[in-house]
């Protein structure tokens, strides 16, 4: 084993002066008051902020008036700036001595493309950190007042995408359909029919309840209560598209898995 | 489908005057500045706070000086107060007209026993809400500067416990060992040997890298880099116990799954 206690600097670059630094900051699901204090303080000291399409203007307002704000127009599954351009620009700004905040919706560690930005920073000996944000699954559970785990019923939470990379076919998701699991699919709104087919093929009843939450934590929050078989058509009719999460709770076998879950019917759709 | 827009009240209890309310608030992983603004504001207006053993005293300090603070001594897998007593006390305080904050480490929605407290509140017609917190997996990823997903390598995050209920045998975890998955086990420190056996039985190499993070986001944060085969002995030697998370990253098959992952060796153990 190797055992490493705290080390103050994330990347030690001997013989090289590190001038700026990069903070990958989670803006959370949308509501500015769901940001952490650390994220807000980080924004306050930023010289330049590169922010995504889904970041709320009020979140951006935590940055000081002198901070430059650069819109990278990135949304889930569709980049206005290619990732390599973002990587290059944040590195260039840090090399000029700036404190760069890369402000991302949700949590940078979960479907946030943080790995590429960390690799780019490290390749240039630039100090980089992640500041966590509330991820959509957690915020959806809070808005719905429906926990992702329930003792005795669900002891696993799976955060998944239907496709790993844009343009690729849907992943094989059948192994995810296990009793005792809460499944939360991100960026899945274009694959609902395929998702439904796979979970039914894996043994989940076609009328198993599904909840789809969109605009989570925002004033425009909506939640749709539907079933595996009908969710694709229902979302089309209700005009729900990304960003949204699809929540499927599969209770333990002794709780009539495949029939109506003991959890879902009690869901109450509350104010975000 | 049923489609419900925002409704202002979470539980409508006709014919009954609702006097208090209950907020289930996530204190996050430990560092007080990893709490959300909403959690802090909720604490500021609390009349009474029921808090867990793992909640930082600085987090509790966000509550006003007049707020009563009740230590329920609860830790993962070992309750000083039985859950039913907590349920009864928070309900009793709310029925007296108080704003009750139930302050939990991490995120109330993830392994937080929130479902029982919500059910107790609803049974008495008491308004209840969840305020999200940063869960340990997310904070560990940030402290380690190692995202939980990496495009092309991991497109699933599984948050799991080794046992669903205290005293029960270890769950069958073999189906979790799938390429493209980041596994994060909570409350697993007493089941490391069994966990290792199961993942090896599922096809993961015995020398597959594992990271164990403890005291996440606190000044006493430590991370141990070990392997599946040796993690139990290594943790004993290093005296790492709960609370901690066990992180196992399984890359896609084309990335030499079962051999050295392309992700883990680059991990850098940074300041919390």
Interface residues (C-beta under 8 A of the other chain):
Chain A: X1 X2 X3 X4 X5 X6 X7 X8 X10 X11 X28 X31 X32 X33 X34 X35 X36 X37 X38 X40 X41 X107 X108 X109 X110 X111 X112 X113 X114 X115 X116 X118 X122 X128 X129 X130 X131 X132 X133 X134 X135 X138 X139 X141 X142 X145 X146 X147 X148 X149 X150 X151 X152 X153 X155 X156 X157 X158 X159 X160 X161 X163 X164 X165 X171 X175 X176 X178 X180 X219 X221 X222 X223 X224 X225 X226 X227 X230 X234 X237 X238 X263 X266 X268 X269 X270 X271 X272
Chain B: X1 X2 X3 X4 X5 X6 X7 X8 X10 X11 X28 X31 X32 X33 X34 X35 X36 X37 X38 X40 X41 X107 X108 X109 X110 X111 X112 X113 X114 X115 X116 X118 X122 X128 X129 X130 X131 X132 X133 X134 X135 X138 X139 X141 X142 X145 X146 X147 X148 X149 X150 X151 X152 X153 X155 X156 X157 X158 X159 X160 X161 X163 X164 X165 X171 X175 X176 X178 X180 X219 X221 X222 X223 X224 X225 X226 X227 X230 X234 X237 X238 X263 X266 X268 X269 X270 X271 X272
